[in-house]
Amino acid sequence: MPITTYALVVRENENREGITAEVREDETIEESARISYDDYGLTAEREETSDERRTEFAADVTTLRIQTERDGEGFQFRVLGDGETLVEQRVTDDEWNVTAK
């Protein structure tokens, strides 16, 4: 397989109720995951959505998967390619002004 360039895009939903993480090849979504703030008893304390984060990476893989977890005061997003970690992105509650309800 040839090496392909992907982007991990982590962004807040338009209604500020959670986070969407997507692995994109150009503009095609290859894999996605969603986190609802409500599932963690959290809410966004601002009027606007937070800035999207984009991390580009290149890989020669047959499978892609996004792994998400809540780790203390933030959310961790990991892209796994053929079971190996390819890239990570962490968003903290303070950075995006997310607080407990």
DSSP file with accessible surface (Angstrom, degrees, kcal/mol):
  #  RESIDUE AA STRUCTURE BP1 BP2  ACC     N-H-->O    O-->H-N    N-H-->O    O-->H-N    TCO  KAPPA ALPHA  PHI   PSI    X-CA   Y-CA   Z-CA
    1    1 A M              0   0  139      0, 0.0     2,-0.1     0, 0.0     3,-0.1   0.000 360.0 360.0 360.0 143.0    0.0    0.0    0.0
    2    2 A P        -     0   0  100      0, 0.0     2,-0.3     0, 0.0    59,-0.2  -0.398 360.0 -95.3 -76.9 157.6    1.2    3.5   -0.7
    3    3 A I        -     0   0  121     57,-0.1     2,-0.4    -2,-0.1    57,-0.2  -0.564  44.5-159.5 -72.1 132.2    1.8    6.0    2.1
    4    4 A T  E     -A   59   0A  25     55,-2.9    55,-2.4    -2,-0.3     2,-0.5  -0.917  13.1-130.8-117.1 141.6   -1.3    8.2    2.5
    5    5 A T  E     +A   58   0A  83     -2,-0.4    21,-0.3    53,-0.2     2,-0.3  -0.811  33.0 174.7 -93.7 127.7   -1.6   11.6    4.1
    6    6 A Y  E     -A   57   0A  17     51,-3.4    51,-2.4    -2,-0.5     2,-0.4  -0.781  20.8-142.5-121.8 169.4   -4.4   12.0    6.7
    7    7 A A  E     -AB  56  24A   5     17,-2.1    17,-2.8    -2,-0.3     2,-0.7  -0.999   7.3-145.5-135.1 131.8   -5.5   14.7    9.1
    8    8 A L  E     -AB  55  23A   0     47,-3.1    47,-2.3    -2,-0.4     2,-0.5  -0.891  23.3-167.9 -90.6 118.5   -6.9   14.1   12.6
    9    9 A V  E     -AB  54  22A   0     13,-3.1    13,-2.5    -2,-0.7     2,-0.5  -0.958   7.6-174.7-114.6 118.8   -9.5   16.9   13.0
   10   10 A V  E     +AB  53  21A   0     43,-2.7    43,-3.0    -2,-0.5     2,-0.3  -0.969  18.4 156.7-114.3 123.3  -10.9   17.5   16.5
   11   11 A R  E     - B   0  20A  66      9,-2.6     9,-3.1    -2,-0.5     2,-0.3  -0.981  41.9-109.2-146.2 156.3  -13.7   20.1   16.7
   12   12 A E  E     - B   0  19A   8     38,-0.5     7,-0.3    -2,-0.3    37,-0.1  -0.620  44.3-103.8 -83.2 143.4  -16.5   21.1   18.9
   13   13 A N    >   -     0   0   36      5,-2.6     3,-2.3    -2,-0.3     5,-0.2  -0.300  32.8-110.3 -61.7 153.4  -20.1   20.4   17.6
   14   14 A E  T 3  S+     0   0  179      1,-0.3    -1,-0.1     2,-0.1    35,-0.1   0.817 120.4  50.8 -57.5 -31.7  -21.9   23.6   16.4
   15   15 A N  T 3  S-     0   0   86     33,-0.0    -1,-0.3    34,-0.0    -2,-0.1   0.375 110.4-123.4 -89.4   5.5  -24.3   23.4   19.3
   16   16 A R  S <  S+     0   0   73     -3,-2.3    28,-0.6     2,-0.1    -2,-0.1   0.795  77.1 121.9  59.0  34.3  -21.3   23.1   21.8
   17   17 A E  S    S-     0   0  121      1,-0.1    20,-2.3    26,-0.1    21,-0.6   0.401  77.3 -27.5-104.5   1.1  -22.7   19.9   23.2
   18   18 A G  E     - C   0  36A   0     18,-0.3    -5,-2.6    -5,-0.2     2,-0.4  -0.988  67.5 -79.7 173.7-170.7  -19.7   17.7   22.5
   19   19 A I  E     -BC  12  35A   1     16,-2.3    16,-2.9    -2,-0.3     2,-0.4  -0.946  23.9-158.2-124.3 139.7  -16.6   17.0   20.4
   20   20 A T  E     -BC  11  34A   3     -9,-3.1    -9,-2.6    -2,-0.4     2,-0.4  -0.964   6.4-166.3-115.2 133.2  -16.3   15.3   17.0
   21   21 A A  E     +BC  10  33A   0     12,-2.9    12,-2.3    -2,-0.4     2,-0.4  -0.979  11.7 180.0-118.1 132.4  -13.0   13.7   16.0
   22   22 A E  E     -BC   9  32A   6    -13,-2.5   -13,-3.1    -2,-0.4     2,-0.6  -0.991  25.5-146.3-133.4 142.2  -12.5   12.7   12.3
   23   23 A V  E     -BC   8  31A   0      8,-2.8     7,-3.1    -2,-0.4     8,-1.2  -0.948  31.6-170.4-102.3 122.1   -9.7   11.2   10.3
   24   24 A R  E     -BC   7  29A  31    -17,-2.8   -17,-2.1    -2,-0.6     2,-0.6  -0.920  27.1-161.0-118.7 142.0   -9.8   12.7    6.9
   25   25 A E  E >  S- C   0  28A  65      3,-2.5     3,-2.3    -2,-0.4     2,-0.3  -0.984  83.8 -43.8-113.5 111.7   -8.0   11.9    3.6
   26   26 A D  T 3  S-     0   0  134     -2,-0.6   -19,-0.1   -21,-0.3    -2,-0.0  -0.507 124.6 -30.6  56.5-120.6   -8.4   15.1    1.7
   27   27 A E  T 3  S+     0   0  142     -2,-0.3     2,-0.5    -3,-0.1    -1,-0.3   0.340 115.4 107.3-105.9   7.5  -12.1   15.9    2.4
   28   28 A T  E <   -C   25   0A  86     -3,-2.3    -3,-2.5     1,-0.0     2,-0.7  -0.741  68.6-133.6 -87.1 127.8  -13.2   12.3    2.7
   29   29 A I  E     +C   24   0A  86     -2,-0.5    -5,-0.2    -5,-0.2     3,-0.1  -0.733  26.4 176.4 -83.2 117.2  -14.0   11.2    6.3
   30   30 A E  E     -     0   0A  79     -7,-3.1     2,-0.3    -2,-0.7    -6,-0.2   0.761  68.1  -2.0 -90.3 -30.8  -12.3    7.8    6.8
   31   31 A E  E     -C   23   0A  68     -8,-1.2    -8,-2.8    34,-0.1    -1,-0.3  -0.977  66.2-175.1-158.4 148.4  -13.2    7.3   10.5
   32   32 A S  E     -C   22   0A  42     -2,-0.3     2,-0.3   -10,-0.2   -10,-0.2  -0.988   7.6-172.4-149.1 159.3  -15.0    9.4   13.1
   33   33 A A  E     -C   21   0A  21    -12,-2.3   -12,-2.9    -2,-0.3     2,-0.4  -0.983  10.6-153.2-148.0 149.6  -15.9    9.4   16.8
   34   34 A R  E     -C   20   0A 161     -2,-0.3     2,-0.4   -14,-0.2   -14,-0.2  -0.982   3.4-164.5-129.9 143.4  -18.2   11.6   18.9
   35   35 A I  E     -C   19   0A   9    -16,-2.9   -16,-2.3    -2,-0.4     2,-0.5  -0.989  11.6-148.6-124.3 131.8  -18.2   12.6   22.6
   36   36 A S  E >   -C   18   0A  42     -2,-0.4     3,-0.6   -18,-0.2     4,-0.5  -0.866   8.1-148.1 -99.4 127.9  -21.1   14.2   24.3
   37   37 A Y  G > >S+     0   0    3    -20,-2.3     5,-2.3    -2,-0.5     3,-1.8   0.884  98.5  63.5 -58.3 -37.0  -20.3   16.5   27.2
   38   38 A D  G > 5S+     0   0   96    -21,-0.6     3,-1.6     1,-0.3    -1,-0.2   0.851  91.7  63.1 -58.2 -35.2  -23.6   15.5   28.8
   39   39 A D  G < 5S+     0   0  126     -3,-0.6    -1,-0.3     1,-0.3    -2,-0.2   0.725 111.1  39.2 -61.8 -21.2  -22.3   11.9   29.2
   40   40 A Y  G < 5S-     0   0   99     -3,-1.8    -1,-0.3    -4,-0.5    -2,-0.2   0.230 118.4-108.0-112.3   9.6  -19.6   13.3   31.4
   41   41 A G  T < 5S+     0   0   34     -3,-1.6    60,-2.6     1,-0.2     2,-0.3   0.827  76.9 132.9  67.8  33.6  -21.7   15.8   33.3
   42   42 A L  E   < -D  100   0B  10     -5,-2.3     2,-0.3    58,-0.3    58,-0.2  -0.744  36.4-170.3-115.9 161.7  -20.0   18.7   31.5
   43   43 A T  E     -D   99   0B  49     56,-2.4    56,-2.6    -2,-0.3     2,-0.4  -0.987  29.2-112.0-147.0 150.4  -21.2   21.8   29.7
   44   44 A A  E     -D   98   0B  13    -28,-0.6     2,-0.6    -2,-0.3    54,-0.2  -0.721  22.3-154.9 -83.4 129.1  -19.5   24.5   27.5
   45   45 A E        +     0   0  100     52,-2.8     2,-0.3    -2,-0.4    -1,-0.1  -0.448  61.9  69.9-103.7  56.2  -19.3   27.9   29.3
   46   46 A R  S    S-     0   0   50     -2,-0.6    -2,-0.1   -30,-0.1     4,-0.1  -0.981  75.5-121.5-161.7 168.1  -19.1   30.2   26.3
   47   47 A E  S    S+     0   0  163     -2,-0.3     2,-0.3     2,-0.1    -1,-0.1   0.745  90.0  54.7 -87.9 -27.8  -21.1   31.5   23.3
   48   48 A E  S    S-     0   0  154      1,-0.1     2,-0.1   -32,-0.0   -33,-0.0  -0.733  86.4-105.3-109.7 158.6  -18.9   30.4   20.5
   49   49 A T        -     0   0   63     -2,-0.3     3,-0.1     1,-0.1   -35,-0.1  -0.456  43.3-105.1 -75.4 152.9  -17.5   27.0   19.5
   50   50 A S        -     0   0   19    -37,-0.1   -38,-0.5     1,-0.1    -1,-0.1  -0.363  44.0 -86.9 -74.1 158.2  -13.8   26.4   20.1
   51   51 A D        -     0   0  137    -40,-0.1    -1,-0.1     1,-0.1     2,-0.1  -0.376  46.1-112.3 -65.0 142.8  -11.3   26.4   17.3
   52   52 A E        -     0   0   90    -41,-0.1     2,-0.4    -3,-0.1   -41,-0.2  -0.407  25.1-140.8 -73.7 151.8  -10.8   23.2   15.5
   53   53 A R  E     -A   10   0A  55    -43,-3.0   -43,-2.7    -2,-0.1     2,-0.4  -0.960  16.0-169.5-115.9 136.2   -7.5   21.3   15.8
   54   54 A R  E     -A    9   0A 103     -2,-0.4     2,-0.5   -45,-0.2   -45,-0.2  -0.990   7.9-178.5-131.0 127.2   -5.9   19.6   12.9
   55   55 A T  E     -A    8   0A  39    -47,-2.3   -47,-3.1    -2,-0.4     2,-0.3  -0.983  15.2-152.5-125.4 117.3   -2.9   17.3   13.0
   56   56 A E  E     +A    7   0A 132     -2,-0.5     2,-0.3   -49,-0.2   -49,-0.2  -0.651  21.4 165.0 -89.6 147.2   -1.6   15.9    9.7
   57   57 A F  E     -A    6   0A  24    -51,-2.4   -51,-3.4    -2,-0.3     2,-0.4  -0.978  27.5-133.9-154.2 158.8    0.2   12.5    9.5
   58   58 A A  E     +A    5   0A  63     -2,-0.3     2,-0.3   -53,-0.2   -53,-0.2  -0.939  29.7 165.4-119.0 142.2    1.2   10.0    6.9
   59   59 A A  E     -A    4   0A   9    -55,-2.4   -55,-2.9    -2,-0.4     2,-0.6  -0.995  37.6-144.0-154.6 154.6    0.7    6.3    7.2
   60   60 A D        +     0   0   85     -2,-0.3     2,-0.3   -57,-0.2   -57,-0.1  -0.870  54.7 137.1-118.0  86.0    0.8    3.0    5.2
   61   61 A V        -     0   0   13     -2,-0.6     3,-0.1   -59,-0.2    -2,-0.1  -0.910  52.6-150.7-133.6 160.3   -2.1    1.1    6.9
   62   62 A T  S    S+     0   0  109     -2,-0.3     2,-0.4     1,-0.2    -1,-0.1   0.659  86.0  37.9-102.6 -23.2   -5.0   -1.0    6.1
   63   63 A T        -     0   0   82      2,-0.0    19,-1.7     0, 0.0     2,-0.4  -0.981  60.9-168.8-131.4 144.8   -7.2   -0.1    9.1
   64   64 A L  E     +E   81   0C  27     -2,-0.4     2,-0.3    17,-0.2    17,-0.2  -0.983  10.1 171.9-127.4 142.4   -7.8    3.1   11.0
   65   65 A R  E     -E   80   0C 126     15,-2.1    15,-3.5    -2,-0.4     2,-0.5  -0.991  25.0-137.7-149.3 142.2   -9.6    3.6   14.3
   66   66 A I  E     -E   79   0C  14     -2,-0.3     2,-0.5    13,-0.2    13,-0.2  -0.904  17.5-162.8-101.6 127.7  -10.1    6.5   16.7
   67   67 A Q  E     -E   78   0C  65     11,-3.2    11,-2.8    -2,-0.5     2,-0.3  -0.924   9.4-170.5-108.8 130.6   -9.8    5.7   20.3
   68   68 A T  E     +E   77   0C  50     -2,-0.5     2,-0.3     9,-0.2     9,-0.2  -0.917   9.6 166.0-121.4 149.4  -11.2    8.2   22.8
   69   69 A E  E     -E   76   0C  79      7,-1.7     7,-3.0    -2,-0.3     2,-0.6  -0.982  35.6-123.0-157.5 152.4  -10.9    8.5   26.6
   70   70 A R  E     -E   75   0C  65     -2,-0.3     2,-0.5     5,-0.2     5,-0.2  -0.868  30.9-176.6 -92.2 122.5  -11.6   10.9   29.4
   71   71 A D        -     0   0   44      3,-2.3     2,-0.7    -2,-0.6     3,-0.2  -0.824  52.9 -67.9-127.8  92.7   -8.3   11.4   31.3
   72   72 A G  S    S+     0   0   59     -2,-0.5    -2,-0.0     1,-0.2    -1,-0.0  -0.501 121.8   3.6  71.0-108.1   -8.6   13.7   34.3
   73   73 A E  S    S+     0   0  124     -2,-0.7    20,-3.1    -3,-0.1    21,-0.4  -0.101 129.2  24.1-105.1  33.6   -9.3   17.2   33.1
   74   74 A G  E    S- F   0  92C   0     18,-0.3    -3,-2.3    -3,-0.2     2,-0.4  -0.977  76.7 -91.8-172.1-175.8   -9.6   16.5   29.4
   75   75 A F  E     -EF  70  91C   3     16,-2.9    16,-2.6    -2,-0.3     2,-0.4  -0.954  26.7-151.5-120.2 137.5  -10.2   14.2   26.5
   76   76 A Q  E     -EF  69  90C  21     -7,-3.0    -7,-1.7    -2,-0.4     2,-0.5  -0.917   7.3-166.3-110.1 132.2   -7.6   12.2   24.6
   77   77 A F  E     -EF  68  89C   0     12,-2.9    12,-2.4    -2,-0.4     2,-0.4  -0.986   8.1-177.1-119.7 125.1   -8.0   11.2   21.0
   78   78 A R  E     -EF  67  88C  42    -11,-2.8   -11,-3.2    -2,-0.5     2,-0.6  -0.981  17.3-147.9-123.7 133.3   -5.7    8.6   19.5
   79   79 A V  E     -EF  66  87C   0      8,-2.7     7,-3.3    -2,-0.4     8,-1.0  -0.893  16.5-161.8 -99.4 123.0   -5.7    7.4   15.9
   80   80 A L  E     -EF  65  85C  14    -15,-3.5   -15,-2.1    -2,-0.6     2,-0.5  -0.900   5.8-167.8-105.3 131.4   -4.7    3.7   15.6
   81   81 A G  E >  S-EF  64  84C   2      3,-2.9     3,-2.2    -2,-0.5   -17,-0.2  -0.987  80.5 -17.3-119.0 118.1   -3.5    2.3   12.3
   82   82 A D  T 3  S-     0   0   73    -19,-1.7    -1,-0.1    -2,-0.5   -18,-0.1   0.861 130.9 -53.8  52.1  35.9   -3.3   -1.5   12.1
   83   83 A G  T 3  S+     0   0   58      1,-0.2     2,-0.4   -20,-0.2    -1,-0.3   0.347 116.8 110.1  86.8  -6.0   -3.5   -1.4   16.0
   84   84 A E  E <  S-F   81   0C 139     -3,-2.2    -3,-2.9     1,-0.0     2,-0.3  -0.813  76.2-107.1-104.8 143.2   -0.5    1.0   16.5
   85   85 A T  E     +F   80   0C  75     -2,-0.4    -5,-0.2    -5,-0.2     3,-0.1  -0.500  38.8 171.4 -68.6 124.6   -0.8    4.6   17.7
   86   86 A L  E     -     0   0C  57     -7,-3.3     2,-0.3     1,-0.4    -1,-0.2   0.770  63.1  -8.5-101.0 -39.6   -0.2    7.0   14.8
   87   87 A V  E     -F   79   0C  21     -8,-1.0    -8,-2.7   -30,-0.1    -1,-0.4  -0.984  58.0-154.7-158.8 153.0   -1.1   10.3   16.3
   88   88 A E  E     -F   78   0C  97     -2,-0.3     2,-0.3   -10,-0.2   -10,-0.2  -0.964   5.3-173.1-132.8 152.1   -2.7   11.8   19.5
   89   89 A Q  E     -F   77   0C  34    -12,-2.4   -12,-2.9    -2,-0.3     2,-0.4  -0.989   7.6-162.8-143.3 133.1   -4.5   15.0   20.3
   90   90 A R  E     -F   76   0C  88     -2,-0.3     2,-0.5   -14,-0.2   -14,-0.2  -0.964   2.5-167.2-120.2 136.4   -5.6   16.1   23.8
   91   91 A V  E     -F   75   0C   3    -16,-2.6   -16,-2.9    -2,-0.4     2,-0.2  -0.987  13.3-152.0-121.1 121.7   -8.2   18.7   24.6
   92   92 A T  E  >  -F   74   0C  28     -2,-0.5     4,-1.5   -18,-0.3   -18,-0.3  -0.615  22.7-122.3 -93.3 156.0   -8.3   20.0   28.2
   93   93 A D  T  4>S+     0   0    9    -20,-3.1     5,-2.4    -2,-0.2     4,-0.5   0.892 113.4  52.8 -59.1 -41.7  -11.4   21.4   29.9
   94   94 A D  T >45S+     0   0  141    -21,-0.4     3,-0.7     1,-0.2    -1,-0.2   0.901 104.9  54.3 -63.4 -41.7   -9.6   24.6   30.6
   95   95 A E  T 345S+     0   0  101      1,-0.2    -1,-0.2     2,-0.1    -2,-0.2   0.873 120.9  30.6 -60.6 -38.9   -8.6   25.1   26.9
   96   96 A W  T 3<5S-     0   0   11     -4,-1.5    -1,-0.2     2,-0.1   -51,-0.2   0.247 109.6-118.7-106.8  10.8  -12.1   24.8   25.7
   97   97 A N  T < 5 +     0   0   75     -3,-0.7   -52,-2.8    -4,-0.5     2,-0.4   0.931  54.8 160.0  53.0  55.7  -13.8   26.3   28.9
   98   98 A V  E   < +D   44   0B   7     -5,-2.4     2,-0.3   -54,-0.2   -54,-0.2  -0.919  12.8 178.0-108.7 131.6  -15.8   23.2   29.7
   99   99 A T  E     -D   43   0B  55    -56,-2.6   -56,-2.4    -2,-0.4     2,-0.1  -0.875  35.1 -87.6-131.7 165.5  -17.0   22.8   33.3
  100  100 A A  E      D   42   0B  76     -2,-0.3   -58,-0.3   -58,-0.2   -59,-0.1  -0.409 360.0 360.0 -69.3 145.5  -19.1   20.4   35.4
  101  101 A K              0   0  154    -60,-2.6    -1,-0.1    -2,-0.1   -59,-0.0  -0.366 360.0 360.0 -70.9 360.0  -22.8   21.0   35.4
